[in-house]
Amino acid sequence: MNKPMILKRGTVKRKLSSNQYELEEKDGAKLIMTVPKKFLMNYLGIETGDIAYILVNSEDEIEGKWAIKYDFMDDPNLLLQKEELDKKYTDESV
């Protein structure tokens, strides 16, 4: 059985290559997002400042595949993780 994937969220900081982007998590940690080649041909672009999600195998990993809406639709666990991350990002402590 496949190990459940872990979702991470970050803000796009810069493009590293034709299919890789550097993201920054809320705490300042750096992530690397890889966009599968099949999406590059029919995707308009990822802009600096965009919010993006990546799929990793463990909390320690900083590099992962770009998570898109179909990943969330197919996996209720990922959707729950996304909702928790979104809540964490929007619940700013004053």
N, C-alpha and C positions, 0 to 999 in steps of 0.2 A: 504494500500500500504506500502511496506517495505521502511524504511528510507535508503537513499543511504549510502553505506559503505565508510569509509575513509581509505585510504591507508597510511601506514607509512613505512619508509625504515630505515634500520640500518645495522650495521656490527656485525656479530656474535662474541660475546666475550667469552662465555663459555656455557657448557651444564649444565642445572640445574637438569634435571631428564631424564627419558627415552624418554620423548616426549616434553620437554620444554627447551628453550634456552634463554639466556640473550643476547639482542642486544643493541647496542649503536647508537643513532642518531648522526648526524653530529655535533650538538651542545652539545653533551655529555650526553643527556638525556637517561635514561635506558628504555628499552622495554622488554617485555616477549613474546616470540613466542611459541605458542602451535602447535605442528604438529599432525594432526589427526591420530589416531592409524592405520587407513587403509593404510596410506602412509609409516608407519614405516617398515612394512614387506617387501615391495619391493623397498625401497629407500636405497641407499648405505651409505648415511651419509651426515651430514652437518658439515662443518669444521670451525674452528675458522678463522676469517678473511673473510668469505663468506659474500656477500651482500644478505640480505633477506628482504622480504616485509611481513607486517602483515595487516590484516583487522580489524578495530575497528569501534565502533558505534559512537564515538565522539572524538574530538581532545584531550579531557582530559584523555582518556583511555590509559593505557600503556601496556595492555595485549590483545593479539589478536591471531587469527588463521593465520597460515602460508598461504600466498597468492601464488598460483602457476600459471603457464602460462595459464591454462584453465580458471581461474578467469578473466584474462585480455581479453581472446578471447571472453568470454561470456558477458562482460560488457564494452561497449565503454567508460563509465565514469571512470572506474578503469584504463583502458589503458591510458587515458588522464592524470590521476593523476600520474601514473607510469612514463610517459614521463616527466612530470613537475618535479617530484622528482629526476629523473636521471639527468635532466638538472641542477637542483639546486646543486646536488652533484658534477657534473663535472665542473660547472662554478665557479672555485675558484677565489675569488678576490685577486689580488696581492698587 
